[in-house]
Amino acid sequence: MNPLISKSTWTIDPQRCSIRHASLPLELSGLKMYITLNRTRRHEKIALNSLKRSSFPSGIEYSADSGTLNVHMLLNVNDQVTLRSRMINPGDEDLYVEKLELVIPSFLIGSHDHALSVFKNGHQSWSETHSFTERDWETVPILAGMEKLQGNPRNSPTRLIGDINSEMFTLVGKPREHVFLVAGQIQPYRQFLYFNTSCRTFSNRARLHIVFDLGGRRLASREELDLDPIWMQAGQDPNELVDAYLSVAAPQRDETKPAPNGWCSWYYHFAKVAETDIHSNLDAYQHQENPGWDLFVVDDGYEKVVGDWQPNGKFPNGLGSIAEKITQAGMSPGIWIAPFIARKGSVLTEKCPEWFLKDKKGRLLNAGWNPNWGLDGFYYSLDTTHPGFQQYLHNWIERLVKKEGFRFLKLDFTYAASLYGQAYDSDYSSAERLTLGYRLIREAAGQDVFLLACGSPLSPAIGQVDGMRVGPDVAPYWFSPLRYYLTRDPHPLCVKFAIRSILNRGPFHRRFWINDPDCMLLRETENGLNDEERFSLINAVVVSGGMGLFSDHLATYKERQWQLASSILGLLRRTEPGRMIPIDFMEKPIPELVFNSSGFLAVFNFANRTVFKKLVLPDSLKELLSGASLTEVWKQKKIEIHGNVLDLGPMKPHASLLFEVSR
Ligand code: 9PG
């Protein structure tokens, strides 16, 4: 692949207040600004009408002095576009800022002939993430609580055709015309940023709506606040654009911990897990001759209740003894916690209600309902700005690490810390409350402990955690139509949608953090996945790199599964440092043709029927594969490339092939 981004040069038309690309059919014009303030609990949206502009050769300066709140912006164009914004409170009274909205009413891209595609990056780990076309619309779960759990109620889709909401960054473009724009938020990540595109069907026109969500942060009298810069770039290849965005957006990291692999209790034992289960899995592991795994994770189920983190009766010997056993087996002990939530009836909600975020009525802020925790599985958001909670968090994490001996913390349901609510200290945006929570955990745990974020909004975690779950939970089934159509939940857990996020977010790996694709299930019983489906999950994990965890009852593993696990980890050691490139990114909601720069190619059939795959290789892949031969990894079958055609014959529903590319 050509490592160079096609040089894009932008020009300014100060009269029309527009920016245009020199060589691609792409123009953004007009700008309207709205600010939403929270005045005594009433949200008030103000249009910043008196927008003054002054232009200079490489940019435009905007200023809106409304008297209540002033906004200054600097738009700079050269090979890319950068927009920097500052808010100033000129008055004597404190303000509480909800949102700053920028509307670009006219966004022209490509010709009228082909459909637009828009990439949606969901709010958090579990949220729906894939490309849509202008003829699609987003669904919203029927139960309001479900949106809080997996999406973002502050950025709810309109459900209109062609309206696609994305967070942190988006791509908009015409795959058939090879023209794309990437727009994204860059460091220091202090607010949530939404890029919402409304496509006009059958045209080359869209409206772009950019929203900074401060979540009611206080802007004190005379305070000046810099918002996260917005960065844009245009080009012909969407993968090159994502790569360019990631180079600007990801912090330079001195050292990265290696991606851990091993075992996790959740997807076999679930909340029923007991000390005896951990022992029997460890025993099975130790009976094998040096499988060489790094990590053994005790997931949800050991605690008395979420919000009361003492071990329950199923763990009579305490957590320290488990950690010790795992360490003796040569692995790092890992433990699951949900640091920013607590259930009703827990010590935290009963004894320390002041440590929680509050809703409009002053009640503990509900953060969701989890059926795994029973019919009364409602839980509430802790307030990371409260000094009492901060001290408690510090002591708890220090105890887990220094006293009990855990070296890996899976921090789950962390979105709760950044939900919209009333905090003890309003000088934090909702996003910053989560960053603060991660910082406090890091301070108590130390640099060497591996922090894995899960159920986590993405941008507040950048630079704070070592690993990030990048998709919804896997499950021992491919897809549950009943659940999907009854709930209209766009993010239901299942293997198909886990793979969708793994492949669409593969490029984040080793840029923002180590990707956690979630666990592979190798078991052949108590598993609704057929062979094709099990291997499609394995192949997606392998081709994307990242962590390699298994979640089965190891005592049931036959020699076959131990061998398979060892082969998978051998492959992952090779793909993990590589770069994953979804070749048909933006063309299909789930990429079907995925390359890893360490020399692997995966091909998937996500259709529910057998498909005869005869691929005409796109230029980018032709270059990568020129003069190479392909060997299917699991069946060791060689495939010839004839010219630029790859003929793979029939592929069963949900099947995949993983090739090693050799020269
Ligand atoms: C433990 C699990 C595992 C898993 C996590 C997370 O929508 N929900 O109700 C919902 C429940 C559980 C869940 C995600 C969503 O899974 O991703 O790996 O640790 O918690 O409870």
Boltz pocket constraint, residues with backbone or C-beta under 6 A from the ligand:
constraints:
  - pocket:
      binder: B
      contacts: [[A, 126], [A, 149], [A, 150], [A, 266], [A, 299], [A, 300], [A, 336], [A, 369], [A, 370], [A, 371], [A, 372], [A, 412], [A, 454], [A, 455], [A, 473]]
      max_distance: 6.0
